[in-house]
């Protein structure tokens, strides 16, 4: 039985879209930290939000690197 094959453009879109969302989330977290800096510092929550941003940034960058590498290799 033949398995249906997915169009490569659709596959790339399904892989790239969540990566774009991760950058939007990271950007939103950074804007939140910048606009609420004084309140976060006063509530002693600044460390948590900076930690979240520091965890999200390398994850987004590594995912982008991995996707680009797979596209260049012709796998994706």
N, C-alpha and C positions, 0 to 999 in steps of 0.2 A: 504494500500500500504506500502510495506517495504522500509524503508529508507536505503540507502547504508551506511555501517559502515566503518569508516576510521581505517586503521591499526594503533594500538597504537604506533608502532615505528615511523611511519610517523608523527603522531600527536606530539610526543615528539620532533621530529626533527623540525617541524614547530614552536614549542614553544621555543626551546632552541636556534635555529639559530639566531633569532633577539637579544637574550640576549648576545650571543657571539659577535655579531656585536656591541652592545653597549659597551662592554669591549674594543674592538678594537678601537672604536671611542674615548673612554676615554684615552686609552694609547696614541693615536695619539695626542690628545689635550695636554697631559702632555709632550710629546716629543717636540711638537711645543713650549710650554711655556719654556721648558728647553733650547732649541736651540736658541730661539729668545728673551731671557730674557732681554738683554740690550736694544734691539730695542723696545720691548713692553713697557719697563719702560720709555724710552725716549719719546715715542709717547703717554704716559699716557693711554695705553690700557691694561696694565697688570692686573688691577683690573677686567676688564670685562672678560678676559680669565680665571683668577683664579675663578671668580664667576661661569663661565660655567663649569669648572672642578668640583667645589664644588656642583653644582646641579646635574651633571651627575653621580658622584660617589655614592651618596646614592640611586639614582634611580636604578642604575645597581645592587647594593647590595641587595636592597629590592626585586627586580624582581627575582634575583637568589634565595633568601630565599623563596619567594612565590612558585617558580617552584619546588624547592626541597621539600617543605612541601606538595605540591599537589602530587608529585610523590610518596613520602613515604606513603601518605594516600590512594594511589591507584586510585586517581581520574584521573590522567594523565598518 
